[in-house]
C-alpha cells in the first residue's frame, strides 16, 4: 500500500467523522441533493428560494443563481425572509450552510434544506466547467 493510498484512506475516514459530527450537531437538519436542487431551479418552483451563504469573493468566482446572503449577514437579514417559503442553503461544502439551516430552524423556519456537498458537489455532478473558490 502506497503512502498516497494511506493518506487517502485517512482523509476519507476524517471526512466521514466530520460528517457525523455535523449530523449529530444538527440532527433535525433536512438535506437536498444537487440533482434535486437543479430540478427545482430548472422548473422555477414557486415559493422556493436558494440562498448562497459563502463570502462575496467565493460567490463572484462561481454561483448557481442563489440569493447571496453571506453567513455573517444572515442574522441581520433573517427578517427579510419568508418563514413559510421552502429554502435551500448552499455553501462551498455544506458546513456553513448547515449552520445557517440550524440558525433558521431556531428562528422558526421549518422548510429549510442544506444542499448536500455544496458548490463542490454542484460543480462535480451538475457543472464540471465551474470553478469553486
N, CA, C and O atoms as CSV, one atom per row, in Angstrom:
chain,resi,resn,atom,element,x,y,z
A,1,UNK,N,N,0.853,-1.172,0.000
A,1,UNK,CA,C,0.000,0.000,0.000
A,1,UNK,C,C,0.902,1.239,0.000
A,1,UNK,O,O,1.825,1.343,0.807
A,2,UNK,N,N,0.627,2.167,-0.905
A,2,UNK,CA,C,1.453,3.368,-1.031
A,2,UNK,C,C,1.073,4.405,0.023
A,2,UNK,O,O,0.021,4.322,0.657
A,3,UNK,N,N,1.968,5.389,0.190
A,3,UNK,CA,C,1.676,6.485,1.114
A,3,UNK,C,C,0.424,7.247,0.676
A,3,UNK,O,O,-0.363,7.705,1.505
A,4,UNK,N,N,0.257,7.370,-0.638
A,4,UNK,CA,C,-0.913,8.081,-1.161
A,4,UNK,C,C,-2.203,7.340,-0.795
A,4,UNK,O,O,-3.185,7.969,-0.400
A,5,UNK,N,N,-2.207,6.011,-0.924
A,5,UNK,CA,C,-3.382,5.225,-0.555
A,5,UNK,C,C,-3.703,5.380,0.928
A,5,UNK,O,O,-4.866,5.509,1.309
A,6,UNK,N,N,-2.667,5.366,1.757
A,6,UNK,CA,C,-2.854,5.518,3.204
A,6,UNK,C,C,-3.415,6.907,3.505
A,6,UNK,O,O,-4.348,7.049,4.296
A,7,UNK,N,N,-2.837,7.933,2.866
A,7,UNK,CA,C,-3.306,9.307,3.076
A,7,UNK,C,C,-4.756,9.461,2.642
A,7,UNK,O,O,-5.555,10.069,3.355
A,8,UNK,N,N,-5.102,8.918,1.483
A,8,UNK,CA,C,-6.485,8.991,1.003
A,8,UNK,C,C,-7.436,8.280,1.962
A,8,UNK,O,O,-8.534,8.770,2.228
A,9,UNK,N,N,-7.020,7.138,2.475
A,9,UNK,CA,C,-7.848,6.396,3.418
A,9,UNK,C,C,-8.079,7.170,4.711
A,9,UNK,O,O,-9.197,7.216,5.224
A,10,UNK,N,N,-7.024,7.772,5.231
A,10,UNK,CA,C,-7.130,8.578,6.453
A,10,UNK,C,C,-8.047,9.777,6.188
A,10,UNK,O,O,-8.900,10.105,7.013
A,11,UNK,N,N,-7.869,10.422,5.041
A,11,UNK,CA,C,-8.685,11.575,4.684
A,11,UNK,C,C,-10.161,11.190,4.581
A,11,UNK,O,O,-11.021,11.919,5.076
A,12,UNK,N,N,-10.464,10.069,3.952
A,12,UNK,CA,C,-11.852,9.620,3.812
A,12,UNK,C,C,-12.472,9.318,5.179
A,12,UNK,O,O,-13.636,9.641,5.415
A,13,UNK,N,N,-11.706,8.702,6.077
A,13,UNK,CA,C,-12.213,8.429,7.426
A,13,UNK,C,C,-12.483,9.734,8.172
A,13,UNK,O,O,-13.479,9.852,8.886
A,14,UNK,N,N,-11.591,10.713,8.004
A,14,UNK,CA,C,-11.768,12.010,8.640
A,14,UNK,C,C,-13.029,12.699,8.127
A,14,UNK,O,O,-13.780,13.280,8.911
A,15,UNK,N,N,-13.264,12.638,6.826
A,15,UNK,CA,C,-14.474,13.238,6.252
A,15,UNK,C,C,-15.736,12.587,6.811
A,15,UNK,O,O,-16.697,13.278,7.149
A,16,UNK,N,N,-15.735,11.248,6.908
A,16,UNK,CA,C,-16.894,10.551,7.465
A,16,UNK,C,C,-17.125,10.956,8.926
A,16,UNK,O,O,-18.265,11.135,9.355
A,17,UNK,N,N,-16.041,11.097,9.678
A,17,UNK,CA,C,-16.119,11.503,11.073
A,17,UNK,C,C,-16.703,12.914,11.190
A,17,UNK,O,O,-17.588,13.150,12.012
A,18,UNK,N,N,-16.215,13.847,10.376
A,18,UNK,CA,C,-16.706,15.223,10.419
A,18,UNK,C,C,-18.176,15.303,10.019
A,18,UNK,O,O,-18.937,16.087,10.587
A,19,UNK,N,N,-18.570,14.497,9.046
A,19,UNK,CA,C,-19.971,14.477,8.625
A,19,UNK,C,C,-20.858,14.013,9.779
A,19,UNK,O,O,-21.943,14.559,9.978
A,20,UNK,N,N,-20.410,13.013,10.541
A,20,UNK,CA,C,-21.188,12.539,11.685
A,20,UNK,C,C,-21.318,13.625,12.741
A,20,UNK,O,O,-22.368,13.767,13.367
A,21,UNK,N,N,-20.242,14.397,12.940
A,21,UNK,CA,C,-20.295,15.489,13.917
A,21,UNK,C,C,-21.343,16.510,13.499
A,21,UNK,O,O,-22.156,16.937,14.319
A,22,UNK,N,N,-21.329,16.911,12.213
A,22,UNK,CA,C,-22.304,17.883,11.730
A,22,UNK,C,C,-23.719,17.338,11.874
A,22,UNK,O,O,-24.619,18.065,12.296
A,23,UNK,N,N,-23.929,16.074,11.532
A,23,UNK,CA,C,-25.259,15.487,11.632
A,23,UNK,C,C,-25.707,15.387,13.083
A,23,UNK,O,O,-26.881,15.604,13.383
A,24,UNK,N,N,-24.792,15.063,13.981
A,24,UNK,CA,C,-25.152,14.983,15.397
A,24,UNK,C,C,-25.411,16.363,15.973
A,24,UNK,O,O,-26.261,16.521,16.849
A,25,UNK,N,N,-24.685,17.366,15.489
A,25,UNK,CA,C,-24.868,18.735,15.956
A,25,UNK,C,C,-26.224,19.273,15.495
A,25,UNK,O,O,-26.872,20.034,16.214
A,26,UNK,N,N,-26.646,18.875,14.296
A,26,UNK,CA,C,-27.904,19.329,13.713
A,26,UNK,C,C,-28.743,18.113,13.306
A,26,UNK,O,O,-28.936,17.870,12.115
A,27,UNK,N,N,-29.251,17.335,14.299
A,27,UNK,CA,C,-29.931,16.084,13.967
A,27,UNK,C,C,-31.238,16.257,13.186
A,27,UNK,O,O,-31.665,15.332,12.496
A,28,UNK,N,N,-31.873,17.419,13.282
A,28,UNK,CA,C,-33.139,17.629,12.586
A,28,UNK,C,C,-32.967,18.321,11.239
A,28,UNK,O,O,-33.950,18.711,10.609
A,29,UNK,N,N,-31.738,18.471,10.805
A,29,UNK,CA,C,-31.474,19.173,9.561
A,29,UNK,C,C,-31.891,18.324,8.363
A,29,UNK,O,O,-31.507,17.161,8.240
A,30,UNK,N,N,-32.686,18.935,7.483
A,30,UNK,CA,C,-33.089,18.272,6.251
A,30,UNK,C,C,-32.049,18.584,5.181
A,30,UNK,O,O,-31.409,19.634,5.214
A,31,UNK,N,N,-31.887,17.670,4.237
A,31,UNK,CA,C,-30.933,17.871,3.152
A,31,UNK,C,C,-31.622,17.730,1.797
A,31,UNK,O,O,-32.661,17.083,1.664
A,32,UNK,N,N,-31.014,18.351,0.813
A,32,UNK,CA,C,-31.447,18.243,-0.568
A,32,UNK,C,C,-30.198,17.967,-1.401
A,32,UNK,O,O,-29.146,18.556,-1.154
A,33,UNK,N,N,-30.309,17.084,-2.374
A,33,UNK,CA,C,-29.156,16.789,-3.223
A,33,UNK,C,C,-29.030,17.859,-4.305
A,33,UNK,O,O,-29.971,18.612,-4.552
A,34,UNK,N,N,-27.884,17.921,-4.937
A,34,UNK,CA,C,-27.706,18.889,-6.019
A,34,UNK,C,C,-28.605,18.560,-7.203
A,34,UNK,O,O,-29.032,19.465,-7.920
A,35,UNK,N,N,-28.899,17.282,-7.420
A,35,UNK,CA,C,-29.809,16.899,-8.502
A,35,UNK,C,C,-31.218,17.413,-8.217
A,35,UNK,O,O,-31.881,17.946,-9.107
A,36,UNK,N,N,-31.675,17.251,-6.969
A,36,UNK,CA,C,-32.998,17.751,-6.584
A,36,UNK,C,C,-33.053,19.276,-6.685
A,36,UNK,O,O,-34.052,19.846,-7.125
A,37,UNK,N,N,-31.968,19.923,-6.273
A,37,UNK,CA,C,-31.890,21.374,-6.369
A,37,UNK,C,C,-31.965,21.829,-7.820
A,37,UNK,O,O,-32.688,22.772,-8.139
A,38,UNK,N,N,-31.229,21.169,-8.691
A,38,UNK,CA,C,-31.241,21.535,-10.111
A,38,UNK,C,C,-32.653,21.424,-10.682
A,38,UNK,O,O,-33.086,22.291,-11.440
A,39,UNK,N,N,-33.369,20.363,-10.323
A,39,UNK,CA,C,-34.747,20.191,-10.791
A,39,UNK,C,C,-35.624,21.364,-10.357
A,39,UNK,O,O,-36.401,21.896,-11.150
A,40,UNK,N,N,-35.490,21.760,-9.092
A,40,UNK,CA,C,-36.290,22.879,-8.592
A,40,UNK,C,C,-35.936,24.176,-9.318
A,40,UNK,O,O,-36.817,24.961,-9.666
A,41,UNK,N,N,-34.643,24.392,-9.542
A,41,UNK,CA,C,-34.223,25.611,-10.238
A,41,UNK,C,C,-34.680,25.596,-11.695
A,41,UNK,O,O,-35.150,26.610,-12.212
A,42,UNK,N,N,-34.541,24.449,-12.355
A,42,UNK,CA,C,-34.959,24.336,-13.755
A,42,UNK,C,C,-36.466,24.533,-13.913
A,42,UNK,O,O,-36.921,25.146,-14.879
A,43,UNK,N,N,-37.233,24.010,-12.960
A,43,UNK,CA,C,-38.691,24.105,-13.022
A,43,UNK,C,C,-39.218,25.427,-12.477
A,43,UNK,O,O,-40.417,25.701,-12.522
A,44,UNK,N,N,-38.288,26.248,-11.954
A,44,UNK,CA,C,-38.673,27.538,-11.364
A,44,UNK,C,C,-39.833,27.362,-10.375
A,44,UNK,O,O,-40.858,28.039,-10.452
A,45,UNK,N,N,-39.627,26.430,-9.451
A,45,UNK,CA,C,-40.639,26.099,-8.450
A,45,UNK,C,C,-41.022,27.351,-7.653
A,45,UNK,O,O,-40.162,28.068,-7.142
A,46,UNK,N,N,-42.328,27.593,-7.564
A,46,UNK,CA,C,-42.813,28.738,-6.791
A,46,UNK,C,C,-42.588,28.501,-5.308
A,46,UNK,O,O,-42.536,27.362,-4.845
A,47,UNK,N,N,-42.458,29.583,-4.584
A,47,UNK,CA,C,-42.282,29.532,-3.138
A,47,UNK,C,C,-41.013,28.769,-2.735
A,47,UNK,O,O,-40.967,28.135,-1.680
A,48,UNK,N,N,-39.985,28.840,-3.592
A,48,UNK,CA,C,-38.701,28.195,-3.319
A,48,UNK,C,C,-37.602,29.236,-3.455
A,48,UNK,O,O,-37.606,30.033,-4.393
A,49,UNK,N,N,-36.663,29.226,-2.517
A,49,UNK,CA,C,-35.561,30.175,-2.534
A,49,UNK,C,C,-34.253,29.437,-2.259
A,49,UNK,O,O,-34.164,28.634,-1.330
A,50,UNK,N,N,-33.247,29.718,-3.071
A,50,UNK,CA,C,-31.896,29.214,-2.834
A,50,UNK,C,C,-31.081,30.372,-2.283
A,50,UNK,O,O,-31.046,31.454,-2.870
A,51,UNK,N,N,-30.429,30.139,-1.153
A,51,UNK,CA,C,-29.565,31.146,-0.541
A,51,UNK,C,C,-28.139,30.609,-0.518
A,51,UNK,O,O,-27.892,29.490,-0.068
A,52,UNK,N,N,-27.212,31.415,-1.005
A,52,UNK,CA,C,-25.784,31.092,-1.010
A,52,UNK,C,C,-25.138,31.874,0.128
A,52,UNK,O,O,-25.128,33.105,0.109
A,53,UNK,N,N,-24.595,31.161,1.128
A,53,UNK,CA,C,-24.048,31.819,2.324
A,53,UNK,C,C,-22.529,31.967,2.290
A,53,UNK,O,O,-21.910,32.260,3.312
A,54,UNK,N,N,-21.928,31.766,1.113
A,54,UNK,CA,C,-20.483,31.933,1.011
A,54,UNK,C,C,-20.114,33.417,1.044
A,54,UNK,O,O,-20.974,34.292,0.946
A,55,UNK,N,N,-18.827,33.669,1.181
A,55,UNK,CA,C,-18.323,35.044,1.169
A,55,UNK,C,C,-18.413,35.617,-0.239
A,55,UNK,O,O,-18.516,34.874,-1.216
A,56,UNK,N,N,-18.373,36.938,-0.335
A,56,UNK,CA,C,-18.535,37.630,-1.622
A,56,UNK,C,C,-17.529,37.172,-2.664
A,56,UNK,O,O,-17.895,36.965,-3.821
A,57,UNK,N,N,-16.256,37.008,-2.273
A,57,UNK,CA,C,-15.245,36.607,-3.252
A,57,UNK,C,C,-15.523,35.210,-3.796
A,57,UNK,O,O,-15.228,34.934,-4.959
A,58,UNK,N,N,-16.083,34.331,-2.982
A,58,UNK,CA,C,-16.431,32.989,-3.439
A,58,UNK,C,C,-17.604,33.044,-4.411
A,58,UNK,O,O,-17.604,32.381,-5.448
A,59,UNK,N,N,-18.597,33.845,-4.056
A,59,UNK,CA,C,-19.797,33.983,-4.884
A,59,UNK,C,C,-19.449,34.593,-6.240
A,59,UNK,O,O,-20.026,34.216,-7.260
A,60,UNK,N,N,-18.508,35.532,-6.249
A,60,UNK,CA,C,-18.100,36.169,-7.510
A,60,UNK,C,C,-17.385,35.188,-8.434
A,60,UNK,O,O,-17.504,35.301,-9.654
A,61,UNK,N,N,-16.657,34.243,-7.888
A,61,UNK,CA,C,-15.947,33.249,-8.707
A,61,UNK,C,C,-16.937,32.311,-9.378
A,61,UNK,O,O,-16.788,31.983,-10.555
A,62,UNK,N,N,-17.943,31.880,-8.635
A,62,UNK,CA,C,-18.944,30.967,-9.195
A,62,UNK,C,C,-20.199,30.988,-8.342
A,62,UNK,O,O,-20.137,31.104,-7.118
A,63,UNK,N,N,-21.337,30.873,-9.008
A,63,UNK,CA,C,-22.597,30.728,-8.291
A,63,UNK,C,C,-23.605,30.088,-9.232
A,63,UNK,O,O,-23.405,30.049,-10.446
A,64,UNK,N,N,-24.685,29.590,-8.659
A,64,UNK,CA,C,-25.725,28.952,-9.473
A,64,UNK,C,C,-27.060,29.684,-9.350
A,64,UNK,O,O,-28.130,29.085,-9.453
A,65,UNK,N,N,-26.967,30.983,-9.131
A,65,UNK,CA,C,-28.157,31.822,-9.158
A,65,UNK,C,C,-28.838,32.044,-7.834
A,65,UNK,O,O,-29.873,32.708,-7.787
A,66,UNK,N,N,-28.304,31.521,-6.767
A,66,UNK,CA,C,-28.924,31.716,-5.464
A,66,UNK,C,C,-28.777,33.148,-4.979
A,66,UNK,O,O,-27.877,33.877,-5.397
A,67,UNK,N,N,-29.684,33.535,-4.087
A,67,UNK,CA,C,-29.582,34.856,-3.475
A,67,UNK,C,C,-28.367,34.852,-2.555
A,67,UNK,O,O,-28.215,33.963,-1.717
A,68,UNK,N,N,-27.510,35.844,-2.716
A,68,UNK,CA,C,-26.284,35.887,-1.929
A,68,UNK,C,C,-26.523,36.588,-0.594
A,68,UNK,O,O,-26.741,37.798,-0.535
A,69,UNK,N,N,-26.475,35.787,0.482
A,69,UNK,CA,C,-26.533,36.318,1.842
A,69,UNK,C,C,-25.400,35.630,2.620
A,69,UNK,O,O,-25.577,34.513,3.108
A,70,UNK,N,N,-24.246,36.286,2.738
A,70,UNK,CA,C,-23.145,35.657,3.481
A,70,UNK,C,C,-23.600,35.234,4.875
A,70,UNK,O,O,-24.444,35.889,5.486
A,71,UNK,N,N,-23.044,34.152,5.365
A,71,UNK,CA,C,-23.423,33.636,6.682
A,71,UNK,C,C,-23.327,34.728,7.747
A,71,UNK,O,O,-24.167,34.800,8.643
A,72,UNK,N,N,-22.304,35.574,7.647
A,72,UNK,CA,C,-22.113,36.642,8.635
A,72,UNK,C,C,-23.228,37.688,8.588
A,72,UNK,O,O,-23.385,38.454,9.539
A,73,UNK,N,N,-23.998,37.736,7.509
A,73,UNK,CA,C,-25.092,38.709,7.366
A,73,UNK,C,C,-26.470,38.095,7.588
A,73,UNK,O,O,-27.471,38.810,7.614
A,74,UNK,N,N,-26.524,36.793,7.747
A,74,UNK,CA,C,-27.824,36.114,7.814
A,74,UNK,C,C,-28.668,36.593,8.990
A,74,UNK,O,O,-29.873,36.791,8.838
A,75,UNK,N,N,-28.067,36.781,10.142
A,75,UNK,CA,C,-28.830,37.197,11.314
A,75,UNK,C,C,-29.491,38.554,11.089
A,75,UNK,O,O,-30.633,38.766,11.498
A,76,UNK,N,N,-28.777,39.471,10.440
A,76,UNK,CA,C,-29.359,40.798,10.214
A,76,UNK,C,C,-30.359,40.807,9.061
A,76,UNK,O,O,-31.132,41.755,8.926
A,77,UNK,N,N,-30.354,39.768,8.230
A,77,UNK,CA,C,-31.260,39.718,7.083
A,77,UNK,C,C,-32.421,38.740,7.263
A,77,UNK,O,O,-33.290,38.648,6.396
A,78,UNK,N,N,-32.444,38.010,8.378
A,78,UNK,CA,C,-33.459,36.977,8.572
A,78,UNK,C,C,-34.868,37.550,8.483
A,78,UNK,O,O,-35.779,36.861,8.025
A,79,UNK,N,N,-35.068,38.781,8.906
A,79,UNK,CA,C,-36.398,39.400,8.874
A,79,UNK,C,C,-36.905,39.628,7.446
A,79,UNK,O,O,-38.098,39.864,7.249
A,80,UNK,N,N,-36.023,39.562,6.454
A,80,UNK,CA,C,-36.426,39.766,5.054
A,80,UNK,C,C,-36.893,38.462,4.399
A,80,UNK,O,O,-37.391,38.474,3.274
A,81,UNK,N,N,-36.732,37.343,5.105
A,81,UNK,CA,C,-37.081,36.038,4.555
A,81,UNK,C,C,-38.473,35.606,4.997
A,81,UNK,O,O,-38.940,35.989,6.070
A,82,UNK,N,N,-39.127,34.809,4.167
A,82,UNK,CA,C,-40.463,34.301,4.460
A,82,UNK,C,C,-40.339,32.922,5.112
A,82,UNK,O,O,-39.884,31.973,4.475
A,83,UNK,N,N,-40.738,32.814,6.360
A,83,UNK,CA,C,-40.618,31.560,7.108
A,83,UNK,C,C,-41.456,30.441,6.521
A,83,UNK,O,O,-41.205,29.270,6.804
A,84,UNK,N,N,-42.453,30.781,5.703
A,84,UNK,CA,C,-43.303,29.757,5.099
A,84,UNK,C,C,-42.736,29.245,3.779
A,84,UNK,O,O,-43.207,28.244,3.239
A,85,UNK,N,N,-41.727,29.935,3.267
A,85,UNK,CA,C,-41.126,29.566,1.986
A,85,UNK,C,C,-40.184,28.367,2.164
A,85,UNK,O,O,-39.569,28.195,3.217
A,86,UNK,N,N,-40.088,27.558,1.131
A,86,UNK,CA,C,-39.114,26.467,1.119
A,86,UNK,C,C,-37.767,27.076,0.761
A,86,UNK,O,O,-37.639,27.749,-0.263
A,87,UNK,N,N,-36.754,26.842,1.605
A,87,UNK,CA,C,-35.448,27.471,1.424
A,87,UNK,C,C,-34.355,26.414,1.410
A,87,UNK,O,O,-34.278,25.573,2.306
A,88,UNK,N,N,-33.517,26.465,0.392
A,88,UNK,CA,C,-32.321,25.628,0.335
A,88,UNK,C,C,-31.124,26.536,0.573
A,88,UNK,O,O,-31.064,27.646,0.043
A,89,UNK,N,N,-30.180,26.069,1.366
A,89,UNK,CA,C,-28.989,26.843,1.703
A,89,UNK,C,C,-27.774,26.113,1.146
A,89,UNK,O,O,-27.623,24.905,1.327
A,90,UNK,N,N,-26.901,26.871,0.458
A,90,UNK,CA,C,-25.704,26.279,-0.131
A,90,UNK,C,C,-24.471,27.074,0.285
A,90,UNK,O,O,-24.533,28.289,0.472
A,91,UNK,N,N,-23.355,26.368,0.426
A,91,UNK,CA,C,-22.061,26.996,0.668
A,91,UNK,C,C,-21.041,26.211,-0.153
A,91,UNK,O,O,-21.412,25.574,-1.140
A,92,UNK,N,N,-19.803,26.243,0.222
A,92,UNK,CA,C,-18.771,25.542,-0.555
A,92,UNK,C,C,-18.900,24.027,-0.426
A,92,UNK,O,O,-18.863,23.306,-1.423
A,93,UNK,N,N,-19.054,23.544,0.827
A,93,UNK,CA,C,-19.050,22.088,1.023
A,93,UNK,C,C,-20.184,21.568,1.898
A,93,UNK,O,O,-20.370,20.355,1.998
A,94,UNK,N,N,-20.935,22.443,2.524
A,94,UNK,CA,C,-22.066,22.010,3.333
A,94,UNK,C,C,-21.985,22.339,4.810
A,94,UNK,O,O,-22.977,22.181,5.522
A,95,UNK,N,N,-20.834,22.793,5.295
A,95,UNK,CA,C,-20.692,23.076,6.726
A,95,UNK,C,C,-21.327,24.407,7.113
A,95,UNK,O,O,-22.127,24.465,8.047
A,96,UNK,N,N,-20.977,25.474,6.404
A,96,UNK,CA,C,-21.567,26.781,6.719
A,96,UNK,C,C,-23.071,26.769,6.486
A,96,UNK,O,O,-23.831,27.362,7.251
A,97,UNK,N,N,-23.490,26.095,5.431
A,97,UNK,CA,C,-24.924,26.031,5.154
A,97,UNK,C,C,-25.654,25.243,6.235
A,97,UNK,O,O,-26.810,25.544,6.533
A,98,UNK,N,N,-25.007,24.245,6.827
A,98,UNK,CA,C,-25.613,23.501,7.939
A,98,UNK,C,C,-25.829,24.430,9.129
A,98,UNK,O,O,-26.863,24.367,9.795
A,99,UNK,N,N,-24.856,25.286,9.391
A,99,UNK,CA,C,-25.012,26.256,10.481
A,99,UNK,C,C,-26.121,27.248,10.172
A,99,UNK,O,O,-26.883,27.624,11.062
A,100,UNK,N,N,-26.219,27.676,8.915
A,100,UNK,CA,C,-27.283,28.591,8.510
A,100,UNK,C,C,-28.646,27.921,8.678
A,100,UNK,O,O,-29.590,28.548,9.159
A,101,UNK,N,N,-28.753,26.664,8.289
A,101,UNK,CA,C,-30.008,25.917,8.449
A,101,UNK,C,C,-30.397,25.833,9.923
A,101,UNK,O,O,-31.554,26.057,10.281
A,102,UNK,N,N,-29.426,25.511,10.770
A,102,UNK,CA,C,-29.706,25.406,12.207
A,102,UNK,C,C,-30.190,26.747,12.755
A,102,UNK,O,O,-31.124,26.792,13.555
A,103,UNK,N,N,-29.561,27.827,12.330
A,103,UNK,CA,C,-29.982,29.158,12.783
A,103,UNK,C,C,-31.415,29.452,12.339
A,103,UNK,O,O,-32.235,29.896,13.142
A,104,UNK,N,N,-31.719,29.206,11.057
A,104,UNK,CA,C,-33.065,29.485,10.556
A,104,UNK,C,C,-34.107,28.612,11.244
A,104,UNK,O,O,-35.208,29.080,11.535
A,105,UNK,N,N,-33.776,27.354,11.507
A,105,UNK,CA,C,-34.711,26.489,12.235
A,105,UNK,C,C,-34.970,27.053,13.633
A,105,UNK,O,O,-36.103,27.052,14.113
A,106,UNK,N,N,-33.922,27.527,14.267
A,106,UNK,CA,C,-34.056,28.136,15.596
A,106,UNK,C,C,-34.956,29.368,15.539
A,106,UNK,O,O,-35.640,29.686,16.512
A,107,UNK,N,N,-34.955,30.056,14.406
A,107,UNK,CA,C,-35.773,31.252,14.220
A,107,UNK,C,C,-37.200,30.930,13.773
A,107,UNK,O,O,-37.987,31.840,13.514
A,108,UNK,N,N,-37.537,29.637,13.683
A,108,UNK,CA,C,-38.898,29.245,13.363
A,108,UNK,C,C,-39.144,28.817,11.921
A,108,UNK,O,O,-40.284,28.540,11.549
A,109,UNK,N,N,-38.111,28.758,11.115
A,109,UNK,CA,C,-38.244,28.303,9.734
A,109,UNK,C,C,-38.301,26.776,9.734
A,109,UNK,O,O,-37.434,26.119,10.311
A,110,UNK,N,N,-39.317,26.216,9.090
A,110,UNK,CA,C,-39.493,24.762,9.101
A,110,UNK,C,C,-39.042,24.088,7.811
A,110,UNK,O,O,-38.606,22.937,7.839
A,111,UNK,N,N,-39.137,24.777,6.696
A,111,UNK,CA,C,-38.819,24.179,5.393
A,111,UNK,C,C,-37.453,24.629,4.901
A,111,UNK,O,O,-37.337,25.271,3.857
A,112,UNK,N,N,-36.421,24.286,5.664
A,112,UNK,CA,C,-35.053,24.679,5.351
A,112,UNK,C,C,-34.251,23.422,5.042
A,112,UNK,O,O,-34.303,22.440,5.782
A,113,UNK,N,N,-33.507,23.465,3.937
A,113,UNK,CA,C,-32.736,22.307,3.485
A,113,UNK,C,C,-31.281,22.680,3.244
A,113,UNK,O,O,-30.987,23.698,2.618
A,114,UNK,N,N,-30.386,21.861,3.740
A,114,UNK,CA,C,-28.959,22.025,3.471
A,114,UNK,C,C,-28.641,21.318,2.152
A,114,UNK,O,O,-29.012,20.159,1.963
A,115,UNK,N,N,-27.958,22.008,1.246
A,115,UNK,CA,C,-27.578,21.386,-0.020
A,115,UNK,C,C,-26.375,20.480,0.250
A,115,UNK,O,O,-25.281,20.942,0.573
A,116,UNK,N,N,-26.612,19.196,0.110
A,116,UNK,CA,C,-25.618,18.168,0.430
A,116,UNK,C,C,-24.381,18.316,-0.465
A,116,UNK,O,O,-24.469,18.200,-1.687
A,117,UNK,N,N,-23.243,18.572,0.156
A,117,UNK,CA,C,-21.978,18.680,-0.574
A,117,UNK,C,C,-21.686,20.056,-1.131
A,117,UNK,O,O,-20.574,20.310,-1.596
A,118,UNK,N,N,-22.666,20.957,-1.095
A,118,UNK,CA,C,-22.454,22.338,-1.502
A,118,UNK,C,C,-22.033,22.534,-2.950
A,118,UNK,O,O,-22.296,21.697,-3.813
A,119,UNK,N,N,-21.376,23.657,-3.194
A,119,UNK,CA,C,-20.956,24.026,-4.546
A,119,UNK,C,C,-19.911,23.056,-5.106
A,119,UNK,O,O,-19.825,22.870,-6.320
A,120,UNK,N,N,-19.129,22.447,-4.234
A,120,UNK,CA,C,-18.158,21.461,-4.718
A,120,UNK,C,C,-18.871,20.293,-5.389
A,120,UNK,O,O,-18.442,19.825,-6.444
A,121,UNK,N,N,-19.953,19.825,-4.783
A,121,UNK,CA,C,-20.715,18.722,-5.369
A,121,UNK,C,C,-21.485,19.200,-6.591
A,121,UNK,O,O,-21.604,18.467,-7.573
A,122,UNK,N,N,-22.015,20.434,-6.541
A,122,UNK,CA,C,-22.695,21.001,-7.706
A,122,UNK,C,C,-21.741,21.014,-8.905
A,122,UNK,O,O,-22.112,20.604,-10.005
A,123,UNK,N,N,-20.520,21.485,-8.685
A,123,UNK,CA,C,-19.539,21.546,-9.771
A,123,UNK,C,C,-19.180,20.145,-10.271
A,123,UNK,O,O,-19.027,19.937,-11.474
A,124,UNK,N,N,-19.047,19.197,-9.363
A,124,UNK,CA,C,-18.659,17.838,-9.749
A,124,UNK,C,C,-19.769,17.100,-10.496
A,124,UNK,O,O,-19.496,16.370,-11.449
A,125,UNK,N,N,-21.023,17.288,-10.065
A,125,UNK,CA,C,-22.112,16.495,-10.620
A,125,UNK,C,C,-23.009,17.218,-11.631
A,125,UNK,O,O,-23.617,16.580,-12.491
A,126,UNK,N,N,-23.088,18.539,-11.526
A,126,UNK,CA,C,-24.003,19.284,-12.401
A,126,UNK,C,C,-23.255,20.109,-13.440
A,126,UNK,O,O,-23.624,20.095,-14.614
A,127,UNK,N,N,-22.205,20.831,-13.031
A,127,UNK,CA,C,-21.494,21.729,-13.938
A,127,UNK,C,C,-19.979,21.581,-13.771
A,127,UNK,O,O,-19.353,22.376,-13.070
A,128,UNK,N,N,-19.386,20.568,-14.412
A,128,UNK,CA,C,-17.947,20.336,-14.261
A,128,UNK,C,C,-17.056,21.482,-14.760
A,128,UNK,O,O,-15.870,21.522,-14.435
A,129,UNK,N,N,-17.607,22.397,-15.534
A,129,UNK,CA,C,-16.809,23.534,-16.011
A,129,UNK,C,C,-16.679,24.622,-14.941
A,129,UNK,O,O,-15.890,25.554,-15.095
A,130,UNK,N,N,-17.445,24.505,-13.869
A,130,UNK,CA,C,-17.464,25.529,-12.814
A,130,UNK,C,C,-16.230,25.420,-11.923
A,130,UNK,O,O,-15.834,24.326,-11.522
A,131,UNK,N,N,-15.633,26.563,-11.623
A,131,UNK,CA,C,-14.533,26.662,-10.676
A,131,UNK,C,C,-15.131,27.095,-9.338
A,131,UNK,O,O,-15.907,28.050,-9.279
A,132,UNK,N,N,-14.769,26.395,-8.272
A,132,UNK,CA,C,-15.287,26.725,-6.949
A,132,UNK,C,C,-14.142,27.248,-6.105
A,132,UNK,O,O,-13.125,26.579,-5.919
A,133,UNK,N,N,-14.329,28.474,-5.590
A,133,UNK,CA,C,-13.288,29.096,-4.751
A,133,UNK,C,C,-13.379,28.566,-3.343
A,133,UNK,O,O,-12.593,28.963,-2.482
